[in-house]
Amino acid sequence: MATRPSSVRLEFLLDDEPSPGDSMFAYAAASAMPGIAALADTDEPGPESRARPARRREPPKIETVEACLCAHEVLERFEANRAQWYSPELAPYVEGIDYLLRQETRMSEHMHGLPCTDHQDVWSHEMVSDSVAKDPSVQRLHVWQPPIWWMAPIVRRHDKPLNMRLPLAETAAELVQELSEQIPAAWRNKRVVVQLEVETRLYWGGCAPRGWTPPEPSDDASVDRTPWQPCSYRGDGVGFSEDLLYLKKGEPLWLHDERSAQAPLVRRTLRPGVGLLVAVPVFTFELQESTVAWIKRQAMRMLRWLGVRKTIADRDPTFVHRLKEDETYWARTFDQPEPTVDQMRLVEKLGARLAPASRPALAHRPEAAVANCHVVLVHGGLSSVRGGFGAWLSADPAPEGPWKKMALLNEHCAWRFEHDSFLRVTRNINQLVDAIDRDVIGDQRSGTLVLLAHSRGGNVARFALQRLRQRWPQWRFYALTAGAPHQGTGVFRRIGRRWSGVAGVVGWFRDIASGVLDKQQMVDLLILERALAYDIPPGFRDVEPAGVARMARGKGMPEGMWVWGSEWGPGDDNPLEERLWRRVIEDWAGFEADGDGIVPKQSALAGLVDALDASPAFHTAYFEHRATVEQIRSRLQSLLQSAPGA
């Protein structure tokens, strides 16, 4: 494929940031250092290395390719560099990489091209530019991929971030000139934020067992410092830099020091192992909302609040449908009548409902001041309490209560906060606090309340803690969150970028089918079109990194929180063909591979000392992960039993 000349001459560097006595990356060719691994820091030290006071470290051997590579070209370049990249000691693990690349080449021939590998038009900036230019008012994200790839060996002992620094241009003016030329014509006089992404494909040939930690440095030759097990699977991901600069009328406003912005830092968390890294740079241009558009949006909000104009754009069309099905289950479980039509209409209008999830909660009256221990379950986006916590629920009504695998909830006042996740997080919080005031606390002076949340619900719980503690200082409030994007998630940006070209097709189909489809189907298509065009609802923008930072206002995580995060993936020795569905999630959909599939692990753990690792649980499987369930049960029991009067 012919490539467009680019004045942005990118160079790919790996940044060690070594800890004392350890180097995360140490590169040396096998021919230069016989008997020592190509990346010697991660292999078992031989007699020669133990005799030396310090290992010699050489620059990483990275191959830069000014073109898009198809599967067989990646294989050819790997075979050409294999002897220089890896030492003979690493041969058992390199075979797994070779197996993957060959299998991918065969699949490519059979499928006439692999998505995001051999479909080279996916990487063509012309295709993306055309789709953006057609409707710049809807398409807020533009993508440009310079025709440059990199390949490098990865051998690592520690589970540490991979830091990639990319010098973008020799001068700031040269970088601005190149980026300005890539902006769609309709955006030239508007404000645009520029960010760098690095798409990474990792072909693993050896991985360390989960939970293994390297031993302390020792002269004892019997200490096993090479715990890797041969494997063969591919894991993809995306690393983001911070926003680099604003562009308006071609004039830059640097968001960082110009010199650091010319070589931004992109981080990815990788598990220990032996692998091959293939990296692709991508620039994203996000159109910022204008002052006129902001005023128009606020006016529309006011009209909706007054009832003059109704819209479906910022409401989850599946919320009420999902809630109706769940209410049938809960009514049958507690032998109670289902909500009336008027009650459901009110819930739809408000976008939230706090309802009992245990028999003690069903009998609770805030004015009676009998129960002083409560648990409020908060589900994630596009879900419900029954959907998010369904692994703990019994399928049929049971005399002892519905919580078959978390019986502790049957013994206390458990509540379910059902809410529309398309709404802003602040609105969800306001509704949660008001409902707790009305249905739970009332006039009670003291008590204990634990928020148990999943995914986006964890952000609702986190930011609700401060409000609850300020309003009821005599009460004790805690939060337990699993897979919550406390530092944000970029999954919506990735989905929007990968599928931006499809949004126009969905919109075209919605227009021609308007006389055939019913209202609900039209709503579903509109929501799909918005998601594909990166016009995501406000409630999901609130859990992107910028949205979380805005809500946090520079404050850290509140006290009294326990969090769970995960890095999901196939087992240590499972070949790729046994985990094709993981390829669909990671490669085709572009979901986060550094975490649980949706939320990065470091975002869910949020740097807390009491953070707990639920690996390898997928985002929707935290409450099926045995160790995590036991940890949640133990923490809940401890908090509820320590409550005064418990």
C-alpha positions as CSV (number, residue, x, y, z in Angstrom):
1,M,0.0,0.0,0.0
2,A,1.4,3.4,-0.9
3,T,2.0,5.5,2.2
4,R,1.7,9.2,2.5
5,P,5.0,11.0,3.3
6,S,5.0,12.4,6.8
7,S,7.2,15.1,8.2
8,V,6.6,13.6,11.7
9,R,9.5,11.3,11.9
10,L,8.6,9.2,15.0
11,E,11.2,7.2,17.0
12,F,10.1,4.6,19.5
13,L,11.9,4.4,22.8
14,L,11.3,2.3,25.9
15,D,11.8,4.0,29.2
16,D,13.1,1.8,32.0
17,E,12.5,3.7,35.2
18,P,14.4,0.9,37.0
19,S,14.0,0.3,40.7
20,P,17.1,0.0,42.9
21,G,19.0,-3.2,42.1
22,D,16.7,-4.1,39.2
23,S,16.4,-3.0,35.6
24,M,13.0,-3.7,33.9
25,F,14.6,-3.7,30.5
26,A,18.1,-4.8,29.7
27,Y,19.0,-5.4,26.1
28,A,21.9,-7.4,24.7
29,A,22.2,-9.5,21.6
30,A,22.9,-13.2,22.0
31,S,25.9,-12.9,19.8
32,A,27.4,-10.1,21.9
33,M,26.8,-11.9,25.3
34,P,26.8,-15.7,24.8
35,G,24.8,-17.6,27.4
36,I,22.9,-14.5,28.5
37,A,19.3,-13.8,27.6
38,A,18.6,-11.1,25.1
39,L,17.0,-9.1,27.9
40,A,19.2,-10.4,30.6
41,D,17.4,-8.7,33.5
42,T,14.6,-11.2,33.3
43,D,16.4,-14.5,32.9
44,E,18.2,-16.7,35.4
45,P,21.7,-15.3,35.9
46,G,24.5,-17.6,34.7
47,P,27.9,-17.8,36.3
48,E,29.3,-15.1,34.1
49,S,26.6,-12.6,35.1
50,R,26.9,-13.4,38.8
51,A,30.7,-12.8,38.6
52,R,30.1,-9.3,37.1
53,P,29.3,-6.5,39.5
54,A,26.9,-4.9,37.1
55,R,25.3,-6.0,33.7
56,R,26.0,-4.0,30.6
57,R,22.8,-2.5,29.2
58,E,22.4,-1.7,25.6
59,P,19.8,0.3,23.7
60,P,16.6,-1.6,22.8
61,K,16.7,-3.3,19.4
62,I,13.6,-1.9,17.8
63,E,12.7,-2.1,14.2
64,T,11.0,0.9,12.7
65,V,8.8,0.2,9.6
66,E,7.4,3.1,7.6
67,A,4.4,1.1,6.4
68,C,1.4,-0.9,7.5
69,L,2.3,-4.5,8.0
70,C,0.1,-7.5,7.1
71,A,0.4,-10.8,9.0
72,H,2.9,-12.4,6.8
73,E,5.1,-9.3,6.8
74,V,5.2,-9.3,10.6
75,L,6.2,-13.0,10.5
76,E,9.0,-12.3,8.0
77,R,10.5,-9.4,10.0
78,F,10.3,-11.5,13.2
79,E,12.2,-14.4,11.6
80,A,14.8,-12.0,10.2
81,N,15.5,-10.5,13.7
82,R,14.8,-13.5,15.9
83,A,18.4,-14.5,16.4
84,Q,19.4,-11.0,17.4
85,W,16.5,-10.3,19.6
86,Y,16.5,-13.5,21.8
87,S,19.2,-15.7,23.2
88,P,19.2,-19.5,22.9
89,E,18.0,-19.8,26.5
90,L,14.7,-18.2,25.5
91,A,14.0,-20.6,22.6
92,P,11.2,-22.5,24.4
93,Y,9.3,-19.2,24.8
94,V,10.1,-17.8,21.4
95,E,8.5,-20.8,19.8
96,G,5.2,-19.8,21.1
97,I,5.5,-16.4,19.4
98,D,6.5,-18.0,16.2
99,Y,3.5,-20.3,16.5
100,L,1.1,-17.4,16.9
101,L,2.5,-15.4,14.0
102,R,2.3,-18.4,11.7
103,Q,-1.2,-19.2,12.8
104,E,-2.2,-15.6,12.3
105,T,-0.8,-15.7,8.7
106,R,-2.8,-18.8,7.9
107,M,-6.0,-17.2,9.3
108,S,-5.3,-14.1,7.3
109,E,-5.1,-16.2,4.1
110,H,-8.3,-18.1,5.0
111,M,-10.2,-15.0,6.0
112,H,-8.8,-12.7,3.3
113,G,-7.3,-10.4,5.9
114,L,-7.5,-10.0,9.6
115,P,-9.4,-7.0,11.1
116,C,-7.0,-4.3,12.2
117,T,-4.0,-6.2,10.8
118,D,-4.5,-6.9,7.1
119,H,-7.5,-4.7,6.4
120,Q,-5.2,-1.8,5.6
121,D,-7.9,0.6,4.9
122,V,-8.6,0.6,8.6
123,W,-5.3,2.4,9.0
124,S,-5.9,4.8,6.1
125,H,-6.4,8.3,7.3
126,E,-8.2,9.2,4.1
127,M,-11.1,6.9,5.0
128,V,-11.5,8.4,8.5
129,S,-11.2,11.9,7.2
130,D,-14.0,11.4,4.7
131,S,-16.4,10.1,7.3
132,V,-15.6,12.9,9.6
133,A,-16.0,15.6,7.0
134,K,-19.5,14.5,6.1
135,D,-21.0,15.4,9.4
136,P,-18.6,17.3,11.7
137,S,-21.4,18.3,14.0
138,V,-22.0,14.7,15.0
139,Q,-18.5,13.1,14.5
140,R,-16.4,14.7,17.3
141,L,-13.4,12.4,16.9
142,H,-10.9,12.4,14.0
143,V,-8.1,9.9,13.7
144,W,-4.8,10.1,11.9
145,Q,-2.3,7.3,11.9
146,P,1.2,8.1,10.6
147,P,2.4,5.2,8.4
148,I,4.9,3.9,11.0
149,W,5.0,0.7,12.9
150,W,7.5,-0.7,15.4
151,M,8.5,-4.2,16.5
152,A,10.6,-5.0,19.6
153,P,11.2,-8.0,21.9
154,I,9.8,-7.8,25.4
155,V,11.2,-9.9,28.2
156,R,10.2,-8.8,31.7
157,R,10.3,-10.2,35.2
158,H,8.2,-7.7,37.1
159,D,4.6,-6.6,36.6
160,K,5.4,-3.0,36.0
161,P,4.2,-0.4,33.5
162,L,5.7,-0.3,30.1
163,N,6.7,3.3,29.4
164,M,7.0,4.4,25.7
165,R,8.3,7.7,24.7
166,L,7.9,9.0,21.2
167,P,9.8,12.0,19.9
168,L,7.2,13.4,17.5
169,A,9.3,16.0,15.7
170,E,12.5,17.9,15.8
171,T,10.8,21.2,16.7
172,A,7.5,22.2,18.1
173,A,6.7,24.3,15.1
174,E,7.2,21.3,12.8
175,L,4.9,19.2,14.9
176,V,2.2,21.8,15.0
177,Q,2.4,22.3,11.2
178,E,2.0,18.5,10.6
179,L,-0.9,18.2,13.0
180,S,-2.7,21.3,11.6
181,E,-2.7,19.7,8.2
182,Q,-4.5,16.7,9.5
183,I,-7.5,18.5,11.0
184,P,-10.7,18.2,8.9
185,A,-11.4,21.4,6.9
186,A,-14.6,22.0,8.8
187,W,-12.7,22.1,12.1
188,R,-10.0,24.6,11.1
189,N,-11.5,27.6,13.0
190,K,-12.6,25.6,16.0
191,R,-10.8,24.3,19.1
192,V,-9.5,20.8,18.9
193,V,-7.7,18.7,21.5
194,V,-4.8,16.5,20.2
195,Q,-3.8,13.3,21.9
196,L,-1.4,10.5,21.0
197,E,-2.4,6.8,21.4
198,V,-0.2,3.8,20.8
199,E,-2.0,0.6,19.8
200,T,0.0,-2.4,21.0
201,R,-0.2,-6.0,20.0
202,L,1.7,-8.4,22.2
203,Y,2.5,-11.9,21.0
204,W,3.3,-13.9,24.2
205,G,5.4,-17.0,24.1
206,G,6.0,-17.3,27.9
207,C,4.2,-16.0,31.0
208,A,4.8,-16.2,34.7
209,P,2.2,-18.0,36.8
210,R,-0.3,-15.6,38.3
211,G,0.6,-14.6,41.9
212,W,4.3,-15.4,41.4
213,T,6.7,-12.8,42.7
214,P,10.5,-12.8,41.9
215,P,12.8,-13.8,44.8
216,E,15.3,-11.3,46.2
217,P,18.7,-11.2,44.6
218,S,20.8,-14.1,45.7
219,D,24.0,-15.9,44.8
220,D,22.2,-19.2,45.3
221,A,22.1,-20.9,41.9
222,S,19.2,-23.1,43.0
223,V,16.9,-20.1,43.3
224,D,14.5,-20.2,40.3
225,R,14.6,-16.8,38.6
226,T,12.9,-18.0,35.4
227,P,9.4,-18.9,36.3
228,W,8.0,-18.5,32.8
229,Q,5.8,-21.2,31.4
230,P,5.6,-21.7,27.6
231,C,2.3,-20.4,26.2
232,S,0.9,-18.8,23.0
233,Y,-1.6,-16.1,23.0
234,R,-2.0,-12.5,21.8
235,G,-3.2,-9.6,24.0
236,D,-3.8,-6.2,22.6
237,G,-4.3,-2.8,24.2
238,V,-4.0,1.0,23.8
239,G,-1.8,3.3,25.7
240,F,-2.8,7.0,26.0
241,S,-0.7,10.1,26.4
242,E,-2.1,13.0,28.3
243,D,-3.7,15.7,26.1
244,L,-0.9,17.4,24.2
245,L,-2.2,20.7,23.0
246,Y,-5.2,22.7,21.8
247,L,-5.3,23.8,18.2
248,K,-7.4,26.8,17.1
249,K,-7.0,28.3,13.7
250,G,-3.7,26.4,13.5
251,E,-2.3,28.2,16.6
252,P,-1.2,25.9,19.4
253,L,-1.9,26.1,23.1
254,W,0.5,23.7,24.7
255,L,-0.9,21.8,27.7
256,H,2.6,20.8,28.9
257,D,6.1,22.0,28.4
258,E,6.8,22.0,24.7
259,R,9.8,19.8,25.0
260,S,8.0,17.1,27.0
261,A,5.0,17.3,24.6
262,Q,7.3,16.7,21.7
263,A,8.1,13.3,23.3
264,P,5.0,12.4,25.3
265,L,5.0,9.4,27.7
266,V,2.5,6.6,27.0
267,R,2.1,3.9,29.6
268,R,0.8,0.3,29.5
269,T,0.7,-2.3,32.2
270,L,2.0,-5.7,31.1
271,R,2.2,-9.0,32.9
272,P,5.6,-10.7,33.2
273,G,6.7,-12.8,30.4
274,V,8.5,-13.2,27.0
275,G,6.9,-11.7,24.0
276,L,7.0,-9.6,20.9
277,L,5.7,-6.0,20.8
278,V,4.1,-4.5,17.7
279,A,3.2,-0.9,18.2
280,V,1.3,1.6,16.0
281,P,1.0,5.3,16.8
282,V,-2.4,7.0,16.4
283,F,-3.3,10.7,16.8
284,T,-6.8,11.6,17.9
285,F,-8.3,15.0,17.3
286,E,-11.4,15.7,19.5
287,L,-13.6,18.6,18.6
288,Q,-14.4,20.7,21.6
289,E,-17.9,22.2,22.2
290,S,-18.3,25.8,21.2
291,T,-19.8,28.5,23.4
292,V,-22.9,28.7,21.1
293,A,-23.3,24.9,21.4
294,W,-23.0,25.0,25.2
295,I,-25.6,27.7,25.4
296,K,-27.9,25.7,23.1
297,R,-27.5,22.6,25.2
298,Q,-28.3,24.4,28.4
299,A,-31.4,25.9,26.8
300,M,-32.5,22.5,25.7
301,R,-32.0,21.2,29.3
302,M,-34.2,24.0,30.6
303,L,-36.9,23.2,28.1
304,R,-36.8,19.5,29.0
305,W,-37.0,20.4,32.7
306,L,-40.0,22.6,32.0
307,G,-41.6,19.8,30.0
308,V,-41.7,21.9,26.8
309,R,-39.5,19.5,24.9
310,K,-38.8,15.8,25.4
311,T,-35.8,14.0,24.1
312,I,-34.3,10.5,24.3
313,A,-30.8,11.6,23.6
314,D,-29.5,11.5,27.2
315,R,-31.6,8.7,28.6
316,D,-31.0,5.0,28.5
317,P,-33.9,3.5,26.4
318,T,-33.4,0.1,27.9
319,F,-33.6,1.3,31.5
320,V,-37.3,0.9,32.0
321,H,-37.6,-2.3,29.9
322,R,-34.8,-3.9,32.1
323,L,-36.4,-2.6,35.3
324,K,-39.8,-4.0,34.4
325,E,-38.4,-7.5,33.9
326,D,-36.5,-7.3,37.2
327,E,-39.4,-6.0,39.2
328,T,-41.3,-9.2,38.2
329,Y,-38.5,-11.2,39.8
330,W,-38.3,-9.2,43.0
331,A,-42.1,-9.1,43.4
332,R,-42.2,-12.9,43.1
333,T,-39.2,-13.3,45.5
334,F,-40.9,-11.2,48.2
335,D,-44.5,-12.1,47.4
336,Q,-45.3,-8.5,46.8
337,P,-47.3,-6.8,44.0
338,E,-45.4,-5.3,41.1
339,P,-45.1,-1.5,40.7
340,T,-48.1,0.0,39.0
341,V,-48.0,1.7,35.6
342,D,-48.0,5.1,37.2
343,Q,-45.2,4.2,39.6
344,M,-43.1,2.9,36.6
345,R,-43.7,6.1,34.7
346,L,-42.5,8.1,37.7
347,V,-39.3,5.9,37.9
348,E,-38.8,6.5,34.1
349,K,-39.1,10.2,34.5
350,L,-36.8,10.4,37.5
351,G,-34.3,7.8,36.2
352,A,-33.8,6.1,39.6
353,R,-35.4,3.9,42.2
354,L,-34.2,2.7,45.6
355,A,-36.0,-0.5,46.5
356,P,-35.7,-3.3,49.1
357,A,-33.4,-6.3,48.2
358,S,-33.9,-8.3,51.4
359,R,-36.8,-9.1,53.7
360,P,-35.3,-7.0,56.6
361,A,-35.2,-4.0,54.2
362,L,-38.8,-4.7,53.1
363,A,-39.9,-4.5,56.7
364,H,-37.7,-1.4,57.5
365,R,-39.4,1.8,58.5
366,P,-37.0,4.8,59.0
367,E,-39.2,6.3,61.7
368,A,-39.1,3.1,63.8
369,A,-35.3,3.2,64.3
370,V,-35.0,-0.6,64.5
371,A,-32.4,-1.5,61.9
372,N,-29.1,0.5,62.0
373,C,-27.0,-1.6,59.5
374,H,-27.7,-1.2,55.8
375,V,-26.1,-2.3,52.5
376,V,-26.9,-0.5,49.3
377,L,-26.1,-2.3,46.0
378,V,-25.2,0.0,43.1
379,H,-25.0,-1.5,39.6
380,G,-22.8,-0.4,36.7
381,G,-23.6,1.1,33.3
382,L,-26.4,-0.4,31.2
383,S,-27.2,-2.9,33.9
384,S,-29.3,-3.4,37.0
385,V,-28.8,-4.9,40.5
386,R,-30.2,-8.2,39.3
387,G,-28.0,-8.1,36.2
388,G,-24.8,-6.9,37.9
389,F,-25.1,-9.0,41.1
390,G,-27.0,-11.9,39.5
391,A,-24.2,-14.4,40.4
392,W,-25.3,-14.2,44.0
393,L,-29.0,-14.5,43.5
394,S,-31.1,-17.6,43.5
395,A,-33.2,-18.3,40.4
396,D,-36.4,-19.0,42.3
397,P,-37.9,-17.6,45.5
398,A,-36.3,-19.1,48.7
399,P,-37.6,-18.9,52.3
400,E,-34.2,-17.9,53.6
401,G,-33.9,-15.0,51.1
402,P,-32.8,-14.3,47.5
403,W,-29.0,-14.0,48.2
404,K,-28.0,-17.7,47.8
405,K,-24.2,-17.0,47.5
406,M,-24.0,-14.0,49.7
407,A,-26.3,-15.0,52.6
408,L,-25.1,-12.1,54.7
409,L,-27.3,-9.8,52.7
410,N,-30.4,-11.8,53.7
411,E,-29.7,-11.0,57.3
412,H,-29.4,-7.2,57.0
413,C,-31.3,-4.4,55.3
414,A,-30.1,-4.7,51.7
415,W,-31.2,-2.2,49.1
416,R,-30.9,-1.9,45.4
417,F,-30.3,1.4,43.7
418,E,-31.6,1.1,40.2
419,H,-30.6,4.1,38.1
420,D,-30.3,5.4,34.5
421,S,-26.5,5.3,33.8
422,F,-26.9,7.7,30.8
423,L,-27.6,10.5,33.3
424,R,-24.7,12.5,34.9
425,V,-23.0,10.9,37.9
426,T,-23.9,13.9,40.0
427,R,-27.6,13.4,39.2
428,N,-27.3,9.7,40.2
429,I,-25.7,10.8,43.4
430,N,-28.4,13.3,44.2
431,Q,-31.1,10.7,43.7
432,L,-29.2,8.2,45.8
433,V,-28.7,10.6,48.7
434,D,-32.3,11.7,48.6
435,A,-33.6,8.1,48.5
436,I,-31.4,7.1,51.4
437,D,-32.7,10.1,53.4
438,R,-36.3,9.2,52.6
439,D,-36.3,5.4,52.8
440,V,-33.3,4.4,55.0
441,I,-32.1,7.0,57.5
442,G,-35.1,9.2,58.2
443,D,-34.7,10.5,61.8
444,Q,-32.3,7.9,63.0
445,R,-29.3,9.6,64.6
446,S,-26.6,7.0,63.9
447,G,-26.0,3.8,62.0
448,T,-23.8,2.1,59.5
449,L,-24.3,2.0,55.7
450,V,-22.1,0.2,53.2
451,L,-22.3,1.0,49.5
452,L,-21.4,-2.1,47.4
453,A,-20.9,-1.2,43.8
454,H,-19.8,-2.5,40.5
455,S,-18.2,-0.7,37.5
456,R,-19.6,2.8,36.9
457,G,-21.6,2.4,40.1
458,G,-18.3,2.5,42.0
459,N,-17.8,6.1,40.9
460,V,-21.3,6.9,42.1
461,A,-20.5,5.3,45.5
462,R,-17.1,7.1,45.7
463,F,-18.4,10.6,45.1
464,A,-21.5,9.9,47.2
465,L,-19.5,9.1,50.3
466,Q,-18.5,12.8,51.0
467,R,-22.1,13.9,50.5
468,L,-23.4,11.3,52.9
469,R,-20.8,12.0,55.6
470,Q,-21.4,15.7,55.4
471,R,-25.1,15.3,55.8
472,W,-25.1,12.6,58.5
473,P,-21.8,13.0,60.5
474,Q,-23.0,10.6,63.2
475,W,-23.4,7.8,60.7
476,R,-20.6,5.5,59.5
477,F,-20.4,5.2,55.7
478,Y,-18.2,2.9,53.7
479,A,-17.8,1.8,50.1
480,L,-16.7,-1.5,48.4
481,T,-16.2,-1.2,44.6
482,A,-15.3,-3.8,42.0
483,G,-14.0,-2.9,38.5
484,A,-14.8,0.8,39.1
485,P,-13.0,3.4,36.8
486,H,-11.7,5.5,39.7
487,Q,-9.1,7.0,37.4
488,G,-11.3,6.7,34.3
489,T,-11.5,4.4,31.4
490,G,-10.8,5.1,27.7
491,V,-12.9,2.3,26.4
492,F,-15.6,4.6,24.9
493,R,-12.9,6.6,23.0
494,R,-11.5,3.3,21.6
495,I,-14.9,2.0,20.5
496,G,-15.8,5.3,18.9
497,R,-12.4,5.5,17.1
498,R,-12.5,1.9,15.8
499,W,-16.1,2.0,14.6
500,S,-16.5,5.7,13.6
501,G,-17.0,4.9,9.9
502,V,-20.0,2.7,10.8
503,A,-21.9,5.4,12.4
504,G,-22.9,7.0,9.1
505,V,-24.2,3.6,7.8
506,V,-26.4,3.2,10.9
507,G,-27.7,6.7,10.5
508,W,-28.5,6.0,6.8
509,F,-30.3,2.8,7.7
510,R,-32.3,4.6,10.5
511,D,-33.5,7.2,8.0
512,I,-34.7,4.8,5.3
513,A,-36.3,2.4,7.8
514,S,-38.1,5.1,9.8
515,G,-41.5,4.1,8.3
516,V,-40.9,0.4,9.1
517,L,-39.4,0.2,12.6
518,D,-41.3,0.9,15.7
519,K,-40.3,3.6,18.2
520,Q,-38.2,1.4,20.5
521,Q,-36.2,0.1,17.5
522,M,-35.6,3.6,16.3
523,V,-34.4,4.6,19.8
524,D,-32.0,1.6,19.9
525,L,-30.6,2.6,16.5
526,L,-30.1,6.2,17.6
527,I,-28.2,5.1,20.7
528,L,-26.1,2.8,18.6
529,E,-25.3,5.5,16.1
530,R,-24.3,7.9,18.9
531,A,-22.0,5.3,20.4
532,L,-20.3,4.6,17.1
533,A,-19.9,8.3,16.4
534,Y,-18.4,8.9,19.8
535,D,-21.4,10.9,20.8
536,I,-21.6,9.0,24.1
537,P,-24.1,9.9,26.9
538,P,-23.0,12.4,29.6
539,G,-23.1,9.6,32.2
540,F,-20.4,7.7,30.4
541,R,-18.3,10.8,29.7
542,D,-18.2,11.2,33.5
543,V,-16.2,8.0,33.8
544,E,-13.6,8.9,31.2
545,P,-10.3,10.1,32.7
546,A,-11.1,13.7,32.1
547,G,-14.5,13.4,33.6
548,V,-13.3,11.6,36.7
549,A,-10.5,14.2,37.2
550,R,-13.1,17.0,36.9
551,M,-15.4,15.5,39.6
552,A,-12.4,14.7,41.9
553,R,-11.3,18.3,41.9
554,G,-7.8,17.3,42.8
555,K,-8.8,15.3,45.8
556,G,-7.8,11.7,46.3
557,M,-9.8,8.7,47.2
558,P,-11.9,9.1,50.4
559,E,-11.2,6.9,53.5
560,G,-13.3,3.9,54.2
561,M,-13.1,2.4,50.7
562,W,-12.0,-1.1,49.6
563,V,-11.6,-1.7,45.9
564,W,-11.0,-4.7,43.6
565,G,-9.5,-4.6,40.1
566,S,-8.4,-7.2,37.6
567,E,-6.2,-8.0,34.7
568,W,-8.0,-10.5,32.7
569,G,-6.7,-12.9,30.1
570,P,-6.3,-16.5,29.0
571,G,-4.5,-19.0,31.2
572,D,-0.8,-19.3,31.2
573,D,-0.7,-22.1,28.7
574,N,-3.8,-21.7,26.6
575,P,-3.2,-21.3,22.8
576,L,-5.0,-18.6,20.9
577,E,-7.5,-20.9,19.2
578,E,-9.0,-21.8,22.5
579,R,-9.6,-18.2,23.3
580,L,-10.9,-16.7,20.1
581,W,-13.6,-14.8,21.9
582,R,-10.9,-12.9,23.8
583,R,-9.5,-11.9,20.5
584,V,-12.9,-10.5,19.5
585,I,-13.0,-8.4,22.7
586,E,-9.5,-7.2,22.6
587,D,-8.7,-6.8,18.9
588,W,-12.0,-6.2,17.1
589,A,-13.8,-4.2,19.9
590,G,-10.6,-2.5,21.2
591,F,-11.5,-3.1,24.8
592,E,-9.0,-2.4,27.5
593,A,-6.4,-5.3,27.7
594,D,-4.5,-3.8,30.7
595,G,-7.4,-4.5,33.0
596,D,-10.6,-6.4,33.3
597,G,-11.7,-5.9,29.7
598,I,-13.4,-2.5,30.3
599,V,-11.6,-0.8,33.1
600,P,-7.8,-0.6,33.5
601,K,-6.6,-2.5,36.6
602,Q,-4.6,0.5,37.9
603,S,-7.8,2.7,37.5
604,A,-9.9,0.2,39.5
605,L,-7.3,-0.1,42.3
606,A,-6.8,3.7,42.4
607,G,-3.5,3.4,44.2
608,L,-5.1,2.4,47.5
609,V,-3.2,0.4,50.0
610,D,-6.1,-1.9,50.7
611,A,-6.7,-2.6,47.0
612,L,-7.3,-6.2,46.1
613,D,-6.4,-8.1,42.9
614,A,-9.2,-10.1,41.4
615,S,-7.2,-11.3,38.3
616,P,-8.1,-12.9,36.0
617,A,-11.8,-12.0,36.4
618,F,-13.4,-10.4,33.4
619,H,-15.3,-7.1,34.0
620,T,-18.7,-8.8,34.4
621,A,-17.3,-11.8,36.5
622,Y,-16.1,-10.2,39.7
623,F,-18.9,-11.7,41.7
624,E,-18.2,-15.1,40.3
625,H,-14.5,-15.0,41.2
626,R,-14.3,-17.2,44.3
627,A,-11.4,-15.3,46.1
628,T,-13.1,-11.9,45.4
629,V,-16.4,-13.1,46.7
630,E,-14.8,-14.4,49.9
631,Q,-13.0,-11.1,50.4
632,I,-16.1,-9.1,49.9
633,R,-18.0,-11.3,52.3
634,S,-15.3,-11.0,54.9
635,R,-15.1,-7.2,54.6
636,L,-18.9,-6.8,54.7
637,Q,-19.2,-8.9,57.7
638,S,-16.5,-7.0,59.5
639,L,-18.0,-3.6,58.8
640,L,-21.6,-4.7,59.8
641,Q,-20.6,-6.5,62.9
642,S,-18.4,-3.6,64.2
643,A,-21.4,-1.3,63.9
644,P,-22.6,0.1,67.3
645,G,-25.5,-2.0,68.5
646,A,-24.9,-4.7,66.0
